[in-house]
Every structure is written in structure tokens, then in C-alpha cells.
Amino acid sequence: MLLSLVEPSFGLIFWMTLSFLAVLFILAKFAWKPILNGLKEREASIADALNEARKAREEIAAMNARNEDLERAAREERELLLKEARDIRDREIAGAKEKAKAEAEAMLERARAEIRNEKSAAVADIKMLVGELSVEIAEKLLREKLTDDATQRALVDRMLKEAEARLS
């Protein structure tokens, strides 16, 4: 009995083929188009995604190149700014040194002038003191030597002759 179910008979093959063709027709009419459309849409979306990924990679590469250019430009600008800052610093230091040197020279010159003035004043004071002392000494000597009138007259005559000799 088991064997009779497995035996292919013409009727069984006919109905199976007919069922298969009916299912195939129904699938072709209703399922194949949506499945194929879904596959085509899926294929198109995958192609679009690949294109977008390629574009994104190209954009990223372009952005990386721009970033490298910007980075290089920023480094160059930084180096330029640092060089300018060093130059300004060096100029400021040189200016400060020159200013300090000029101020030191001015201070030395003022000190020298002050020393000259003090020296001149001291020499003038010494001359005045020497003059006063000389006058005092001369006065004391003259008082001692010129106690009589004859000596005084002889001294006055001699001084007048010396003055006349100098004038002529």
C-alpha cells in the first residue's frame, strides 16, 4: 500500500504539473514583478549608496587636502608671526640698549659738567682765599715795614715807576 502512493500515474503528474503551472502563473502575475521591482530598487539603492560613499570619500579626500593646505598656511603664518615678533623684540631690546647707553652717556656728561663746575667753584674759592690771605699778609707786612713816612713814600714812588713802565 505504501508503494501505490509513490507510483507516478498520469493523472497525478497531470494535476501536479497543472498545480505547478497555476502557482507559477500566480507567482509571475502577482509576486515576480514586486520581487523583481524590489530587487531592482534594492540594486539601485545599493548603487546609489556606493556612489554616495564614493562621493563622500572624494569629498573627504578633498577636505583633507584643503585641511592640509590650511594647516600648511597656518604654520607658515605662525612662523611669519613668530619671526616678526622676534624681530620686534630684537629691535625693542636694541632700542632699549641704545636708550640706556644714551642716558648713561648723558648722566656721565652731566656728572662731568657738575665736577667741572664744582672744580671751577673750588678753584675760585681757593683763589679768593689765597687773595684774601695774600692781602692780609701784605697788609701785616706793610704795617710792620712802613711804620715811618719816608719808607711809605719811597714804596709809593717805586710802585708808580713800575706802573708807568708797564703802561709804556
Sequence and secondary structure as in RCSB ss.txt:
>XXXX:A:sequence
MLLSLVEPSFGLIFWMTLSFLAVLFILAKFAWKPILNGLKEREASIADALNEARKAREEIAAMNARNEDLERAAR
EERELLLKEARDIRDREIAGAKEKAKAEAEAMLERARAEIRNEKSAAVADIKMLVGELSVEIAEKLLREKLTDDA
TQRALVDRMLKEAEARLS
>XXXX:A:secstr
 HHHHHS  HHHHHHHHHHHHHHHHHIIIIIIHHHHHHHHHHHHHHHHHHHHHHHHHHHHHHHHHHHHHHHHHHH
HHHHHHHHHHHHHHHHHHHHHHHHHHHHHHHHHHHHHHHHHHHHHHHHHHHHHHHHHHHHHHHHHHHHHH  SHH
HHHHHHHHHHHHHHHHH 
